Amino acid sequence: MKEIGARLRALRQARDMTQVELAEVLGTQQTAVSQVELGNRGLTVQQVVKLAKALRVSTDTILGPMNGAAREELPTDRRLLRRLRQIEQLPRAERQALLKTIDAFLKSSQVA
C-alpha cells in the first residue's frame, strides 16, 4: 500500500493538485487521501478508476507493475473475470448472499 500511496502522491503533485482537490474527486475527506498516500489506507476499485481519470493516467500507473506471484493468482477465464466484475457491482447484501451460495456449493463439492 505504501508504494501505491507514494505513486499517488507523485502523480498528484505532478498535476499540481492538492489533497483537498483529489478528495473532492473521490467524494471523500482530505484526511482519507493523506492516509492513502501514507500507505495506511487502501483504495476501492472504483476509487482507483476515478483517480486514474482525474490524474489522466492508466489504473496500472497508479497500482504499479504486477509481480509474477500476483499475476498467477488472477483467473484467466474471461467469463469468470466478467462475472467477478459484475458481482463487484452488486449491492453489498446481494454480494454476500451470492458468496454464501458459492461457499455452500464449493463445500458440498469438496473443492474448498
N, CA, C and O atoms as a GROMACS GRO file, in nm:
protein
  448
    1MET      N    1   0.082  -0.120   0.000
    1MET     CA    2   0.000   0.000   0.000
    1MET      C    3   0.086   0.126   0.000
    1MET      O    4   0.048   0.227  -0.059
    2LYS      N    5   0.201   0.119   0.066
    2LYS     CA    6   0.288   0.236   0.070
    2LYS      C    7   0.336   0.275  -0.069
    2LYS      O    8   0.349   0.394  -0.100
    3GLU      N    9   0.362   0.175  -0.154
    3GLU     CA   10   0.408   0.204  -0.290
    3GLU      C   11   0.299   0.273  -0.371
    3GLU      O   12   0.326   0.367  -0.446
    4ILE      N   13   0.176   0.228  -0.355
    4ILE     CA   14   0.064   0.291  -0.425
    4ILE      C   15   0.048   0.434  -0.375
    4ILE      O   16   0.027   0.526  -0.454
    5GLY      N   17   0.057   0.452  -0.245
    5GLY     CA   18   0.046   0.586  -0.187
    5GLY      C   19   0.153   0.680  -0.238
    5GLY      O   20   0.125   0.796  -0.269
    6ALA      N   21   0.275   0.630  -0.247
    6ALA     CA   22   0.386   0.713  -0.297
    6ALA      C   23   0.363   0.750  -0.444
    6ALA      O   24   0.389   0.863  -0.484
    7ARG      N   25   0.315   0.653  -0.524
    7ARG     CA   26   0.286   0.683  -0.665
    7ARG      C   27   0.175   0.785  -0.676
    7ARG      O   28   0.182   0.878  -0.756
    8LEU      N   29   0.072   0.768  -0.594
    8LEU     CA   30  -0.041   0.861  -0.597
    8LEU      C   31   0.004   1.002  -0.561
    8LEU      O   32  -0.035   1.098  -0.627
    9ARG      N   33   0.086   1.015  -0.458
    9ARG     CA   34   0.136   1.147  -0.418
    9ARG      C   35   0.216   1.211  -0.532
    9ARG      O   36   0.199   1.328  -0.563
   10ALA      N   37   0.304   1.133  -0.594
   10ALA     CA   38   0.386   1.186  -0.703
   10ALA      C   39   0.299   1.229  -0.821
   10ALA      O   40   0.323   1.334  -0.880
   11LEU      N   41   0.199   1.149  -0.855
   11LEU     CA   42   0.110   1.183  -0.965
   11LEU      C   43   0.029   1.309  -0.932
   11LEU      O   44   0.012   1.396  -1.017
   12ARG      N   45  -0.021   1.316  -0.811
   12ARG     CA   46  -0.099   1.433  -0.769
   12ARG      C   47  -0.014   1.559  -0.776
   12ARG      O   48  -0.058   1.662  -0.828
   13GLN      N   49   0.107   1.552  -0.723
   13GLN     CA   50   0.196   1.667  -0.723
   13GLN      C   51   0.237   1.706  -0.865
   13GLN      O   52   0.251   1.825  -0.895
   14ALA      N   53   0.256   1.607  -0.951
   14ALA     CA   54   0.292   1.636  -1.090
   14ALA      C   55   0.180   1.711  -1.162
   14ALA      O   56   0.206   1.784  -1.258
   15ARG      N   57   0.057   1.693  -1.117
   15ARG     CA   58  -0.058   1.763  -1.176
   15ARG      C   59  -0.092   1.890  -1.098
   15ARG      O   60  -0.195   1.953  -1.123
   16ASP      N   61  -0.007   1.927  -1.002
   16ASP     CA   62  -0.029   2.046  -0.919
   16ASP      C   63  -0.166   2.043  -0.851
   16ASP      O   64  -0.234   2.145  -0.841
   17MET      N   65  -0.204   1.925  -0.804
   17MET     CA   66  -0.330   1.910  -0.732
   17MET      C   67  -0.301   1.901  -0.583
   17MET      O   68  -0.198   1.847  -0.542
   18THR      N   69  -0.393   1.952  -0.503
   18THR     CA   70  -0.382   1.938  -0.358
   18THR      C   71  -0.454   1.812  -0.315
   18THR      O   72  -0.531   1.754  -0.391
   19GLN      N   73  -0.430   1.772  -0.192
   19GLN     CA   74  -0.504   1.658  -0.138
   19GLN      C   75  -0.652   1.689  -0.130
   19GLN      O   76  -0.736   1.601  -0.150
   20VAL      N   77  -0.686   1.814  -0.102
   20VAL     CA   78  -0.826   1.855  -0.094
   20VAL      C   79  -0.893   1.838  -0.231
   20VAL      O   80  -1.005   1.787  -0.239
   21GLU      N   81  -0.825   1.879  -0.337
   21GLU     CA   82  -0.882   1.865  -0.472
   21GLU      C   83  -0.900   1.718  -0.509
   21GLU      O   84  -1.001   1.681  -0.568
   22LEU      N   85  -0.804   1.636  -0.474
   22LEU     CA   86  -0.815   1.494  -0.504
   22LEU      C   87  -0.927   1.431  -0.421
   22LEU      O   88  -0.998   1.342  -0.468
   23ALA      N   89  -0.942   1.476  -0.298
   23ALA     CA   90  -1.050   1.426  -0.212
   23ALA      C   91  -1.187   1.458  -0.273
   23ALA      O   92  -1.279   1.376  -0.266
   24GLU      N   93  -1.200   1.576  -0.333
   24GLU     CA   94  -1.326   1.614  -0.397
   24GLU      C   95  -1.358   1.519  -0.512
   24GLU      O   96  -1.474   1.481  -0.532
   25VAL      N   97  -1.256   1.481  -0.588
   25VAL     CA   98  -1.275   1.386  -0.699
   25VAL      C   99  -1.329   1.254  -0.646
   25VAL      O  100  -1.416   1.192  -0.707
   26LEU      N  101  -1.276   1.210  -0.531
   26LEU     CA  102  -1.315   1.082  -0.473
   26LEU      C  103  -1.442   1.091  -0.390
   26LEU      O  104  -1.501   0.988  -0.355
   27GLY      N  105  -1.485   1.212  -0.360
   27GLY     CA  106  -1.602   1.228  -0.274
   27GLY      C  107  -1.571   1.190  -0.130
   27GLY      O  108  -1.654   1.130  -0.062
   28THR      N  109  -1.451   1.226  -0.085
   28THR     CA  110  -1.408   1.192   0.050
   28THR      C  111  -1.338   1.312   0.113
   28THR      O  112  -1.339   1.422   0.057
   29GLN      N  113  -1.279   1.291   0.228
   29GLN     CA  114  -1.210   1.398   0.300
   29GLN      C  115  -1.061   1.399   0.267
   29GLN      O  116  -1.006   1.299   0.222
   30GLN      N  117  -0.998   1.513   0.289
   30GLN     CA  118  -0.854   1.527   0.267
   30GLN      C  119  -0.776   1.429   0.352
   30GLN      O  120  -0.674   1.377   0.308
   31THR      N  121  -0.824   1.402   0.473
   31THR     CA  122  -0.753   1.310   0.562
   31THR      C  123  -0.748   1.169   0.503
   31THR      O  124  -0.651   1.096   0.525
   32ALA      N  125  -0.852   1.131   0.430
   32ALA     CA  126  -0.853   0.998   0.367
   32ALA      C  127  -0.745   0.990   0.259
   32ALA      O  128  -0.676   0.889   0.247
   33VAL      N  129  -0.731   1.097   0.180
   33VAL     CA  130  -0.627   1.100   0.077
   33VAL      C  131  -0.490   1.093   0.143
   33VAL      O  132  -0.401   1.022   0.096
   34SER      N  133  -0.473   1.167   0.250
   34SER     CA  134  -0.347   1.165   0.324
   34SER      C  135  -0.314   1.024   0.372
   34SER      O  136  -0.200   0.979   0.360
   35GLN      N  137  -0.414   0.954   0.426
   35GLN     CA  138  -0.392   0.818   0.476
   35GLN      C  139  -0.356   0.722   0.363
   35GLN      O  140  -0.275   0.631   0.382
   36VAL      N  141  -0.416   0.741   0.246
   36VAL     CA  142  -0.381   0.657   0.130
   36VAL      C  143  -0.237   0.684   0.090
   36VAL      O  144  -0.160   0.591   0.066
   37GLU      N  145  -0.200   0.812   0.082
   37GLU     CA  146  -0.064   0.848   0.041
   37GLU      C  147   0.040   0.798   0.140
   37GLU      O  148   0.153   0.768   0.101
   38LEU      N  149   0.004   0.789   0.266
   38LEU     CA  150   0.096   0.738   0.368
   38LEU      C  151   0.101   0.585   0.369
   38LEU      O  152   0.187   0.526   0.435
   39GLY      N  153   0.009   0.522   0.297
   39GLY     CA  154   0.006   0.376   0.293
   39GLY      C  155  -0.071   0.314   0.407
   39GLY      O  156  -0.059   0.194   0.433
   40ASN      N  157  -0.150   0.395   0.477
   40ASN     CA  158  -0.227   0.346   0.591
   40ASN      C  159  -0.370   0.307   0.554
   40ASN      O  160  -0.445   0.256   0.637
   41ARG      N  161  -0.408   0.332   0.430
   41ARG     CA  162  -0.545   0.306   0.387
   41ARG      C  163  -0.542   0.264   0.241
   41ARG      O  164  -0.464   0.316   0.161
   42GLY      N  165  -0.627   0.170   0.207
   42GLY     CA  166  -0.633   0.122   0.069
   42GLY      C  167  -0.737   0.197  -0.012
   42GLY      O  168  -0.803   0.288   0.037
   43LEU      N  169  -0.750   0.157  -0.137
   43LEU     CA  170  -0.845   0.217  -0.229
   43LEU      C  171  -0.937   0.109  -0.285
   43LEU      O  172  -0.896  -0.006  -0.301
   44THR      N  173  -1.060   0.146  -0.313
   44THR     CA  174  -1.150   0.055  -0.382
   44THR      C  175  -1.120   0.060  -0.532
   44THR      O  176  -1.051   0.150  -0.578
   45VAL      N  177  -1.172  -0.036  -0.604
   45VAL     CA  178  -1.155  -0.037  -0.750
   45VAL      C  179  -1.215   0.090  -0.809
   45VAL      O  180  -1.155   0.152  -0.897
   46GLN      N  181  -1.331   0.128  -0.761
   46GLN     CA  182  -1.397   0.248  -0.812
   46GLN      C  183  -1.312   0.373  -0.786
   46GLN      O  184  -1.305   0.461  -0.872
   47GLN      N  185  -1.249   0.381  -0.670
   47GLN     CA  186  -1.164   0.496  -0.640
   47GLN      C  187  -1.042   0.501  -0.731
   47GLN      O  188  -1.002   0.608  -0.775
   48VAL      N  189  -0.983   0.386  -0.758
   48VAL     CA  190  -0.867   0.382  -0.848
   48VAL      C  191  -0.907   0.432  -0.987
   48VAL      O  192  -0.832   0.507  -1.050
   49VAL      N  193  -1.023   0.391  -1.034
   49VAL     CA  194  -1.071   0.435  -1.166
   49VAL      C  195  -1.093   0.586  -1.166
   49VAL      O  196  -1.052   0.654  -1.260
   50LYS      N  197  -1.157   0.640  -1.062
   50LYS     CA  198  -1.178   0.785  -1.052
   50LYS      C  199  -1.045   0.860  -1.049
   50LYS      O  200  -1.029   0.962  -1.116
   51LEU      N  201  -0.951   0.808  -0.972
   51LEU     CA  202  -0.820   0.872  -0.963
   51LEU      C  203  -0.749   0.872  -1.098
   51LEU      O  204  -0.690   0.972  -1.138
   52ALA      N  205  -0.755   0.760  -1.167
   52ALA     CA  206  -0.690   0.750  -1.298
   52ALA      C  207  -0.746   0.853  -1.395
   52ALA      O  208  -0.672   0.917  -1.469
   53LYS      N  209  -0.878   0.869  -1.394
   53LYS     CA  210  -0.940   0.968  -1.483
   53LYS      C  211  -0.898   1.109  -1.444
   53LYS      O  212  -0.863   1.190  -1.529
   54ALA      N  213  -0.902   1.138  -1.314
   54ALA     CA  214  -0.867   1.273  -1.267
   54ALA      C  215  -0.721   1.307  -1.293
   54ALA      O  216  -0.688   1.422  -1.325
   55LEU      N  217  -0.634   1.208  -1.281
   55LEU     CA  218  -0.491   1.230  -1.298
   55LEU      C  219  -0.445   1.206  -1.442
   55LEU      O  220  -0.329   1.226  -1.476
   56ARG      N  221  -0.540   1.162  -1.528
   56ARG     CA  222  -0.513   1.136  -1.669
   56ARG      C  223  -0.401   1.033  -1.688
   56ARG      O  224  -0.308   1.052  -1.766
   57VAL      N  225  -0.414   0.924  -1.614
   57VAL     CA  226  -0.320   0.812  -1.625
   57VAL      C  227  -0.399   0.682  -1.628
   57VAL      O  228  -0.520   0.683  -1.604
   58SER      N  229  -0.333   0.573  -1.655
   58SER     CA  230  -0.399   0.442  -1.651
   58SER      C  231  -0.406   0.394  -1.506
   58SER      O  232  -0.332   0.441  -1.420
   59THR      N  233  -0.495   0.302  -1.482
   59THR     CA  234  -0.502   0.243  -1.347
   59THR      C  235  -0.373   0.170  -1.315
   59THR      O  236  -0.331   0.164  -1.200
   60ASP      N  237  -0.308   0.113  -1.417
   60ASP     CA  238  -0.180   0.046  -1.397
   60ASP      C  239  -0.074   0.142  -1.345
   60ASP      O  240   0.012   0.104  -1.265
   61THR      N  241  -0.080   0.266  -1.389
   61THR     CA  242   0.017   0.365  -1.342
   61THR      C  243   0.001   0.387  -1.193
   61THR      O  244   0.100   0.404  -1.122
   62ILE      N  245  -0.122   0.388  -1.145
   62ILE     CA  246  -0.147   0.406  -1.002
   62ILE      C  247  -0.110   0.280  -0.924
   62ILE      O  248  -0.043   0.288  -0.821
   63LEU      N  249  -0.153   0.166  -0.973
   63LEU     CA  250  -0.132   0.041  -0.900
   63LEU      C  251   0.009  -0.013  -0.911
   63LEU      O  252   0.056  -0.084  -0.822
   64GLY      N  253   0.077   0.020  -1.020
   64GLY     CA  254   0.214  -0.026  -1.037
   64GLY      C  255   0.220  -0.161  -1.104
   64GLY      O  256   0.118  -0.225  -1.127
   65PRO      N  257   0.342  -0.204  -1.135
   65PRO     CA  258   0.358  -0.332  -1.204
   65PRO      C  259   0.317  -0.449  -1.115
   65PRO      O  260   0.334  -0.446  -0.993
   66MET      N  261   0.263  -0.551  -1.179
   66MET     CA  262   0.220  -0.670  -1.106
   66MET      C  263   0.334  -0.770  -1.106
   66MET      O  264   0.390  -0.802  -1.211
   67ASN      N  265   0.369  -0.819  -0.988
   67ASN     CA  266   0.476  -0.920  -0.983
   67ASN      C  267   0.422  -1.055  -1.029
   67ASN      O  268   0.301  -1.074  -1.041
   68GLY      N  269   0.511  -1.148  -1.055
   68GLY     CA  270   0.472  -1.278  -1.108
   68GLY      C  271   0.377  -1.354  -1.020
   68GLY      O  272   0.283  -1.416  -1.070
   69ALA      N  273   0.398  -1.350  -0.888
   69ALA     CA  274   0.311  -1.424  -0.796
   69ALA      C  275   0.169  -1.370  -0.801
   69ALA      O  276   0.074  -1.448  -0.805
   70ALA      N  277   0.154  -1.238  -0.801
   70ALA     CA  278   0.020  -1.179  -0.806
   70ALA      C  279  -0.048  -1.211  -0.939
   70ALA      O  280  -0.168  -1.236  -0.943
   71ARG      N  281   0.028  -1.209  -1.047
   71ARG     CA  282  -0.028  -1.238  -1.178
   71ARG      C  283  -0.080  -1.382  -1.185
   71ARG      O  284  -0.183  -1.407  -1.247
   72GLU      N  285  -0.011  -1.475  -1.120
   72GLU     CA  286  -0.053  -1.614  -1.122
   72GLU      C  287  -0.183  -1.634  -1.045
   72GLU      O  288  -0.254  -1.731  -1.071
   73GLU      N  289  -0.215  -1.545  -0.952
   73GLU     CA  290  -0.337  -1.558  -0.873
   73GLU      C  291  -0.460  -1.513  -0.949
   73GLU      O  292  -0.572  -1.546  -0.909
   74LEU      N  293  -0.444  -1.439  -1.057
   74LEU     CA  294  -0.558  -1.390  -1.133
   74LEU      C  295  -0.620  -1.501  -1.215
   74LEU      O  296  -0.550  -1.583  -1.274
   75PRO      N  297  -0.754  -1.504  -1.220
   75PRO     CA  298  -0.818  -1.602  -1.306
   75PRO      C  299  -0.790  -1.569  -1.453
   75PRO      O  300  -0.778  -1.452  -1.489
   76THR      N  301  -0.779  -1.671  -1.535
   76THR     CA  302  -0.752  -1.650  -1.677
   76THR      C  303  -0.877  -1.668  -1.762
   76THR      O  304  -0.878  -1.627  -1.878
   77ASP      N  305  -0.980  -1.727  -1.708
   77ASP     CA  306  -1.105  -1.748  -1.780
   77ASP      C  307  -1.177  -1.613  -1.792
   77ASP      O  308  -1.214  -1.553  -1.691
   78ARG      N  309  -1.198  -1.566  -1.914
   78ARG     CA  310  -1.259  -1.435  -1.935
   78ARG      C  311  -1.403  -1.427  -1.885
   78ARG      O  312  -1.446  -1.324  -1.835
   79ARG      N  313  -1.476  -1.537  -1.899
   79ARG     CA  314  -1.613  -1.537  -1.848
   79ARG      C  315  -1.614  -1.520  -1.698
   79ARG      O  316  -1.696  -1.448  -1.642
   80LEU      N  317  -1.520  -1.588  -1.631
   80LEU     CA  318  -1.510  -1.577  -1.486
   80LEU      C  319  -1.474  -1.434  -1.446
   80LEU      O  320  -1.532  -1.379  -1.352
   81LEU      N  321  -1.380  -1.374  -1.516
   81LEU     CA  322  -1.342  -1.235  -1.487
   81LEU      C  323  -1.461  -1.140  -1.507
   81LEU      O  324  -1.482  -1.050  -1.426
   82ARG      N  325  -1.536  -1.162  -1.614
   82ARG     CA  326  -1.653  -1.078  -1.641
   82ARG      C  327  -1.756  -1.092  -1.528
   82ARG      O  328  -1.814  -0.994  -1.484
   83ARG      N  329  -1.776  -1.216  -1.483
   83ARG     CA  330  -1.871  -1.240  -1.374
   83ARG      C  331  -1.824  -1.172  -1.245
   83ARG      O  332  -1.904  -1.113  -1.172
   84LEU      N  333  -1.694  -1.181  -1.218
   84LEU     CA  334  -1.640  -1.117  -1.098
   84LEU      C  335  -1.664  -0.966  -1.101
   84LEU      O  336  -1.698  -0.906  -0.999
   85ARG      N  337  -1.645  -0.906  -1.217
   85ARG     CA  338  -1.669  -0.762  -1.229
   85ARG      C  339  -1.817  -0.730  -1.206
   85ARG      O  340  -1.851  -0.630  -1.144
   86GLN      N  341  -1.904  -0.816  -1.258
   86GLN     CA  342  -2.047  -0.795  -1.238
   86GLN      C  343  -2.083  -0.810  -1.090
   86GLN      O  344  -2.163  -0.732  -1.037
   87ILE      N  345  -2.025  -0.908  -1.025
   87ILE     CA  346  -2.052  -0.930  -0.883
   87ILE      C  347  -2.006  -0.811  -0.801
   87ILE      O  348  -2.074  -0.772  -0.705
   88GLU      N  349  -1.893  -0.752  -0.836
   88GLU     CA  350  -1.843  -0.634  -0.764
   88GLU      C  351  -1.940  -0.518  -0.769
   88GLU      O  352  -1.939  -0.433  -0.680
   89GLN      N  353  -2.024  -0.512  -0.872
   89GLN     CA  354  -2.118  -0.402  -0.888
   89GLN      C  355  -2.249  -0.423  -0.810
   89GLN      O  356  -2.328  -0.330  -0.795
   90LEU      N  357  -2.270  -0.544  -0.760
   90LEU     CA  358  -2.392  -0.573  -0.685
   90LEU      C  359  -2.391  -0.500  -0.551
   90LEU      O  360  -2.285  -0.471  -0.496
   91PRO      N  361  -2.510  -0.470  -0.499
   91PRO     CA  362  -2.516  -0.416  -0.363
   91PRO      C  363  -2.455  -0.515  -0.264
   91PRO      O  364  -2.456  -0.636  -0.288
   92ARG      N  365  -2.403  -0.464  -0.155
   92ARG     CA  366  -2.330  -0.546  -0.058
   92ARG      C  367  -2.410  -0.668  -0.012
   92ARG      O  368  -2.356  -0.778  -0.006
   93ALA      N  369  -2.537  -0.649   0.020
   93ALA     CA  370  -2.619  -0.760   0.071
   93ALA      C  371  -2.632  -0.871  -0.034
   93ALA      O  372  -2.625  -0.989  -0.001
   94GLU      N  373  -2.651  -0.832  -0.160
   94GLU     CA  374  -2.663  -0.931  -0.266
   94GLU      C  375  -2.530  -1.004  -0.289
   94GLU      O  376  -2.528  -1.124  -0.312
   95ARG      N  377  -2.419  -0.929  -0.281
   95ARG     CA  378  -2.286  -0.992  -0.295
   95ARG      C  379  -2.265  -1.095  -0.186
   95ARG      O  380  -2.218  -1.206  -0.213
   96GLN      N  381  -2.299  -1.059  -0.062
   96GLN     CA  382  -2.280  -1.151   0.050
   96GLN      C  383  -2.366  -1.276   0.033
   96GLN      O  384  -2.320  -1.387   0.061
   97ALA      N  385  -2.489  -1.259  -0.012
   97ALA     CA  386  -2.577  -1.374  -0.033
   97ALA      C  387  -2.521  -1.465  -0.141
   97ALA      O  388  -2.522  -1.587  -0.128
   98LEU      N  389  -2.471  -1.405  -0.248
   98LEU     CA  390  -2.412  -1.484  -0.356
   98LEU      C  391  -2.288  -1.558  -0.308
   98LEU      O  392  -2.268  -1.675  -0.343
   99LEU      N  393  -2.204  -1.493  -0.230
   99LEU     CA  394  -2.084  -1.558  -0.178
   99LEU      C  395  -2.118  -1.674  -0.086
   99LEU      O  396  -2.048  -1.776  -0.087
  100LYS      N  397  -2.224  -1.660  -0.007
  100LYS     CA  398  -2.267  -1.771   0.078
  100LYS      C  399  -2.309  -1.891  -0.007
  100LYS      O  400  -2.277  -2.005   0.024
  101THR      N  401  -2.380  -1.862  -0.114
  101THR     CA  402  -2.423  -1.968  -0.205
  101THR      C  403  -2.303  -2.037  -0.268
  101THR      O  404  -2.297  -2.160  -0.275
  102ILE      N  405  -2.207  -1.959  -0.313
  102ILE     CA  406  -2.086  -2.016  -0.373
  102ILE      C  407  -2.010  -2.098  -0.271
  102ILE      O  408  -1.965  -2.209  -0.301
  103ASP      N  409  -1.995  -2.046  -0.149
  103ASP     CA  410  -1.926  -2.119  -0.043
  103ASP      C  411  -1.993  -2.253  -0.015
  103ASP      O  412  -1.926  -2.356   0.000
  104ALA      N  413  -2.127  -2.252  -0.008
  104ALA     CA  414  -2.201  -2.376   0.018
  104ALA      C  415  -2.180  -2.476  -0.096
  104ALA      O  416  -2.161  -2.595  -0.071
  105PHE      N  417  -2.184  -2.428  -0.218
  105PHE     CA  418  -2.162  -2.516  -0.334
  105PHE      C  419  -2.022  -2.577  -0.330
  105PHE      O  420  -2.006  -2.697  -0.349
  106LEU      N  421  -1.921  -2.494  -0.305
  106LEU     CA  422  -1.784  -2.544  -0.302
  106LEU      C  423  -1.763  -2.643  -0.188
  106LEU      O  424  -1.691  -2.741  -0.202
  107LYS      N  425  -1.827  -2.615  -0.074
  107LYS     CA  426  -1.814  -2.707   0.039
  107LYS      C  427  -1.876  -2.842   0.006
  107LYS      O  428  -1.820  -2.946   0.037
  108SER      N  429  -1.993  -2.839  -0.057
  108SER     CA  430  -2.059  -2.966  -0.092
  108SER      C  431  -1.983  -3.040  -0.202
  108SER      O  432  -1.991  -3.162  -0.211
  109SER      N  433  -1.911  -2.967  -0.284
  109SER     CA  434  -1.830  -3.029  -0.390
  109SER      C  435  -1.692  -3.067  -0.340
  109SER      O  436  -1.614  -3.129  -0.412
  110GLN      N  437  -1.663  -3.031  -0.217
  110GLN     CA  438  -1.536  -3.056  -0.151
  110GLN      C  439  -1.419  -2.996  -0.228
  110GLN      O  440  -1.310  -3.054  -0.236
  111VAL      N  441  -1.443  -2.879  -0.286
  111VAL     CA  442  -1.338  -2.805  -0.356
  111VAL      C  443  -1.270  -2.709  -0.258
  111VAL      O  444  -1.151  -2.683  -0.269
  112ALA      N  445  -1.348  -2.658  -0.165
  112ALA     CA  446  -1.295  -2.558  -0.070
  112ALA      C  447  -1.207  -2.623   0.034
  112ALA      O  448  -1.155  -2.555   0.122
   0.00000   0.00000   0.00000
